[in-house]
Amino acid sequence: MPVEIYVISGFLGAGKTTLIKKMINEIFKNKRIALIENDFGERSVDAALLKSEAIEIKEINSGCICCSLSGDFKKSLKGLMERFHPDKILIEPSGVGKLSDVVKACSDPSIRPYAEVKAKITVVDVKRCKMYLDNFGEFFEDQIRNADLIFLSRTSIFPDRIIEAQKIVKSLNSDSAIISNPWEQVDLNEILNTKSEKRVNTGRQKIMAGQRHCSHSRFAEETFETVTIRTRRIFSKEELKACVLNMERTAKGTVLRAKGIVQGTGGCMSLQYLPGEIQITSCTSDGDMLCIIGQNLNRNELYAIFNGI
């Protein structure tokens, strides 16, 4: 029987990795999980954060996941299954990747004997939903239109944004199920196993109606750019926050997302940044790298900010 694939997409910083952790801890506990991570940089920060979980991780970095998967996915998948024997496969595309490209790659007839898509999930940030739609419609819309299950994130923090987000999602995809409750109140086992056959059938119809090949007209690499910063600097939490605020105030271009793992005075720290939102936490993963995603970025300027030059 083919192994089930769960594709978890969502725009930059929507909460994909948080949802994956919840899935692993709640419905896939004691299961052998293979995670395919596609990050927009030299190395996947999310993969590093998830390595504490008992899962096998394959990273696909700095490239179109559709092209990467189409060329090597069957071979990689077969090798992964022979080596690791996973019970489930999770795929987390880049935040600026197209869900349709990933689903089409996974739906190749040569892959179906080994694995097939069980659920296409998209995470939507209610706070930034309208802004992303207005500014990055091609990528953002694709993630919603091709999902059969949509989780709204940050609903407990911004309850006043839920109705607007629901309207946007429904205008783009009237068939998908929308989960609006705070995630701590959500029973994933019930959601993912209720009417799953209906979702699978709906998803197949959308795939057949969509394009057959990766849309090379506007790759993510042509619209977004990434700056990877390696640093041996040891930060206090206050120093790291000050660097982020300095970036927010003075850096050229538009910073849409920053994340990474750096050395801290009390151990390693994880940085998660979205415009106007900074989260710095202790973590067990080791690292010396920050990944900044945006438009018209100045690499030298960003390097100087975080290396104290």
C-alpha positions as CSV (number, residue, x, y, z in Angstrom):
1,M,0.0,0.0,0.0
2,P,1.4,3.5,-0.9
3,V,2.7,5.6,2.0
4,E,0.5,8.6,2.7
5,I,2.0,12.1,1.8
6,Y,0.9,15.2,3.7
7,V,1.9,18.5,2.0
8,I,1.9,21.4,4.4
9,S,2.3,24.8,2.6
10,G,1.8,28.4,3.6
11,F,3.3,31.8,3.0
12,L,6.4,33.1,4.8
13,G,6.1,32.7,8.6
14,A,2.5,31.5,8.5
15,G,3.2,28.7,11.0
16,K,4.0,25.6,8.9
17,T,6.7,24.2,11.1
18,T,4.5,24.7,14.2
19,L,1.7,22.7,12.6
20,I,4.1,20.0,11.6
21,K,5.3,19.7,15.2
22,K,1.7,19.4,16.3
23,M,1.0,16.7,13.8
24,I,4.1,14.7,14.8
25,N,3.3,15.0,18.5
26,E,-0.4,14.4,18.3
27,I,-1.4,12.1,15.4
28,F,1.9,10.6,14.2
29,K,3.4,9.9,17.7
30,N,5.4,6.7,17.6
31,K,5.3,6.7,13.8
32,R,8.3,6.7,11.5
33,I,8.1,10.1,9.8
34,A,10.1,11.3,6.8
35,L,10.1,15.0,6.3
36,I,11.1,16.7,3.0
37,E,12.0,20.3,3.6
38,N,12.3,22.9,0.9
39,D,13.7,26.2,2.3
40,F,14.6,29.4,0.5
41,G,18.3,29.5,1.4
42,E,21.6,27.6,1.8
43,R,20.3,25.5,4.6
44,S,16.9,24.8,6.1
45,V,16.5,26.5,9.5
46,D,13.2,24.7,10.0
47,A,14.9,21.3,9.4
48,A,17.5,22.2,12.1
49,L,14.7,23.0,14.5
50,L,12.9,19.7,13.8
51,K,15.9,17.5,14.1
52,S,15.2,17.1,17.8
53,E,12.1,15.2,16.7
54,A,12.6,11.5,15.9
55,I,12.3,11.9,12.1
56,E,14.2,11.5,8.9
57,I,14.8,14.8,7.1
58,K,15.7,15.4,3.5
59,E,16.5,19.0,2.6
60,I,16.0,20.7,-0.8
61,N,17.5,24.2,-0.7
62,S,17.8,27.1,-3.0
63,G,15.7,25.9,-5.9
64,C,12.3,25.2,-7.4
65,I,11.0,22.3,-5.5
66,C,8.9,21.2,-8.5
67,C,12.0,20.8,-10.7
68,S,14.0,19.2,-7.9
69,L,11.2,16.7,-7.1
70,S,10.4,16.0,-10.8
71,G,14.0,15.0,-11.6
72,D,15.0,13.1,-8.5
73,F,11.9,12.5,-6.4
74,K,11.1,8.9,-7.5
75,K,14.7,7.8,-6.9
76,S,15.0,9.7,-3.6
77,L,11.6,8.5,-2.4
78,K,12.5,4.9,-3.2
79,G,15.8,5.2,-1.5
80,L,14.2,6.9,1.5
81,M,11.6,4.1,1.9
82,E,14.2,1.3,1.5
83,R,16.5,3.0,4.1
84,F,14.0,4.5,6.6
85,H,10.7,2.6,6.0
86,P,8.5,5.6,6.9
87,D,4.9,5.3,8.0
88,K,4.1,8.8,6.8
89,I,5.8,11.4,4.5
90,L,5.5,15.1,5.2
91,I,6.5,17.8,2.7
92,E,7.0,21.4,3.7
93,P,7.6,23.6,0.6
94,S,9.2,27.0,0.9
95,G,6.9,29.8,2.1
96,V,7.2,31.3,-1.4
97,G,6.7,28.0,-3.2
98,K,3.6,27.0,-5.2
99,L,1.5,24.2,-3.7
100,S,0.3,23.2,-7.2
101,D,3.9,22.5,-8.3
102,V,4.5,20.2,-5.4
103,V,1.2,18.3,-5.8
104,K,1.8,17.8,-9.5
105,A,5.3,16.4,-8.8
106,C,3.9,14.0,-6.2
107,S,1.1,12.9,-8.5
108,D,3.4,11.6,-11.2
109,P,2.2,8.0,-12.2
110,S,5.7,6.7,-11.5
111,I,5.5,7.8,-7.9
112,R,2.0,6.5,-7.0
113,P,3.0,2.8,-6.4
114,Y,5.2,4.1,-3.6
115,A,3.3,7.0,-2.2
116,E,0.4,9.3,-2.8
117,V,-0.9,12.6,-1.5
118,K,-3.4,12.1,1.4
119,A,-3.9,15.8,2.3
120,K,-2.9,19.2,0.9
121,I,-2.8,21.6,3.8
122,T,-2.2,25.4,3.7
123,V,-1.6,27.6,6.7
124,V,-2.9,31.1,6.4
125,D,-1.8,33.9,8.8
126,V,-5.0,35.9,9.6
127,K,-2.9,39.1,10.5
128,R,-1.1,39.3,7.1
129,C,-3.7,37.5,4.9
130,K,-4.9,40.6,3.1
131,M,-1.4,42.1,2.7
132,Y,0.0,39.0,1.1
133,L,-3.0,38.7,-1.2
134,D,-2.5,42.3,-2.4
135,N,1.3,42.1,-2.8
136,F,2.1,38.5,-3.6
137,G,-1.1,37.2,-5.1
138,E,0.4,34.7,-7.6
139,F,2.1,32.7,-4.9
140,F,-0.3,33.3,-2.0
141,E,-3.4,32.4,-4.2
142,D,-1.9,29.2,-5.5
143,Q,-1.3,27.9,-2.0
144,I,-5.0,28.5,-1.1
145,R,-6.6,27.4,-4.4
146,N,-4.8,24.0,-4.4
147,A,-5.5,23.1,-0.7
148,D,-8.2,20.8,0.5
149,L,-7.7,21.8,4.2
150,I,-6.8,25.3,5.4
151,F,-5.6,26.2,8.9
152,L,-5.9,29.8,10.0
153,S,-3.0,30.8,12.3
154,R,-2.8,33.5,15.0
155,T,-6.6,33.4,15.5
156,S,-6.3,33.7,19.3
157,I,-4.0,36.7,19.0
158,F,-6.0,38.5,16.2
159,P,-9.6,37.3,16.6
160,D,-10.9,40.5,14.8
161,R,-9.1,39.3,11.6
162,I,-10.7,35.9,11.4
163,I,-13.9,36.9,9.4
164,E,-11.9,38.8,6.8
165,A,-9.4,35.9,6.4
166,Q,-12.3,33.4,6.0
167,K,-13.9,35.6,3.3
168,I,-10.6,35.8,1.4
169,V,-10.0,32.0,1.6
170,K,-13.6,31.2,0.5
171,S,-13.4,33.6,-2.4
172,L,-10.3,31.7,-3.7
173,N,-11.4,28.2,-2.7
174,S,-15.0,27.4,-1.8
175,D,-14.4,23.7,-1.4
176,S,-11.7,23.5,1.2
177,A,-12.4,23.0,4.9
178,I,-11.3,26.0,7.0
179,I,-10.1,25.5,10.6
180,S,-10.4,28.8,12.5
181,N,-10.2,27.6,16.1
182,P,-7.0,28.3,18.1
183,W,-4.7,25.3,17.5
184,E,-4.5,24.2,21.1
185,Q,-8.3,23.5,20.8
186,V,-8.0,21.6,17.5
187,D,-8.2,17.8,17.4
188,L,-6.0,17.0,14.4
189,N,-6.9,13.3,14.4
190,E,-10.5,14.1,14.0
191,I,-10.0,16.7,11.3
192,L,-7.5,14.7,9.2
193,N,-9.6,11.6,9.3
194,T,-13.1,13.0,8.8
195,K,-14.4,13.0,5.2
196,S,-10.8,12.4,4.0
197,E,-12.1,10.7,0.9
198,K,-14.1,13.7,-0.1
199,R,-11.0,15.9,0.2
200,V,-8.9,13.5,-1.8
201,N,-11.4,13.4,-4.7
202,T,-11.8,17.2,-4.7
203,G,-8.0,17.5,-4.8
204,R,-7.6,15.2,-7.8
205,Q,-10.1,17.1,-9.8
206,K,-8.2,20.3,-9.2
207,I,-4.9,18.7,-10.3
208,M,-6.4,17.5,-13.6
209,A,-7.8,21.0,-14.2
210,G,-4.5,22.8,-13.5
211,Q,-1.3,23.2,-15.5
212,R,0.7,20.2,-16.4
213,H,4.2,21.7,-16.0
214,C,6.0,23.9,-13.5
215,S,5.2,27.6,-14.3
216,H,8.7,28.9,-15.2
217,S,7.3,32.3,-16.1
218,R,7.8,33.7,-12.6
219,F,9.9,31.6,-10.3
220,A,10.1,32.5,-6.6
221,E,13.8,33.2,-7.2
222,E,12.9,36.0,-9.6
223,T,10.5,37.6,-7.2
224,F,12.2,37.0,-3.8
225,E,15.7,36.8,-2.7
226,T,17.5,35.4,0.3
227,V,20.6,36.5,2.3
228,T,22.3,33.8,4.4
229,I,24.5,35.2,7.1
230,R,27.0,33.1,8.9
231,T,28.1,34.5,12.2
232,R,30.4,33.4,15.1
233,R,29.1,36.2,17.2
234,I,27.7,35.2,20.6
235,F,24.6,37.2,21.3
236,S,22.7,38.1,24.4
237,K,18.9,38.1,23.8
238,E,18.9,41.9,24.1
239,E,21.8,42.2,21.5
240,L,20.0,40.0,19.0
241,K,16.8,41.9,19.4
242,A,18.7,45.2,18.9
243,C,20.2,43.9,15.7
244,V,16.7,42.9,14.4
245,L,15.3,46.3,15.3
246,N,18.3,48.0,13.5
247,M,17.6,45.9,10.4
248,E,13.9,46.9,10.6
249,R,14.7,50.6,10.8
250,T,17.7,50.9,8.5
251,A,18.1,48.0,6.1
252,K,17.5,48.7,2.4
253,G,14.8,46.9,0.6
254,T,11.9,44.9,2.1
255,V,12.5,42.3,4.7
256,L,9.6,39.8,4.7
257,R,11.0,37.1,6.9
258,A,14.1,36.4,9.0
259,K,14.9,33.2,10.9
260,G,17.9,31.4,12.2
261,I,19.8,29.7,15.0
262,V,22.7,31.6,16.6
263,Q,25.0,31.2,19.6
264,G,23.8,32.8,22.8
265,T,25.4,33.7,26.1
266,G,23.2,31.0,27.7
267,G,23.1,28.6,24.9
268,C,21.7,28.5,21.3
269,M,18.8,30.8,20.4
270,S,16.2,30.6,17.7
271,L,15.1,33.8,15.9
272,Q,11.8,34.0,14.2
273,Y,11.0,37.4,12.7
274,L,8.1,38.9,10.7
275,P,7.6,42.7,10.2
276,G,6.6,44.1,13.6
277,E,7.0,40.7,15.3
278,I,10.2,39.3,16.9
279,Q,10.4,36.0,18.7
280,I,13.7,34.9,20.3
281,T,13.7,31.6,22.2
282,S,16.2,29.1,23.6
283,C,16.7,26.0,21.5
284,T,18.6,22.7,21.7
285,S,19.7,22.8,18.1
286,D,23.1,24.1,17.3
287,G,23.6,26.8,14.7
288,D,25.5,29.9,13.5
289,M,23.2,31.1,10.7
290,L,20.5,33.6,9.9
291,C,18.3,33.5,6.7
292,I,16.7,36.7,5.6
293,I,14.1,36.7,2.8
294,G,12.7,39.7,1.1
295,Q,13.1,42.0,-1.9
296,N,16.0,44.3,-3.0
297,L,18.1,43.3,0.0
298,N,21.7,44.5,0.5
299,R,23.8,41.6,1.6
300,N,26.8,43.6,2.9
301,E,24.6,45.8,5.0
302,L,22.7,42.9,6.6
303,Y,26.0,41.1,7.2
304,A,27.4,44.2,9.0
305,I,24.3,44.6,11.2
306,F,24.5,41.1,12.6
307,N,28.2,40.8,12.8
308,G,28.7,44.1,14.6
309,I,30.8,45.7,11.9
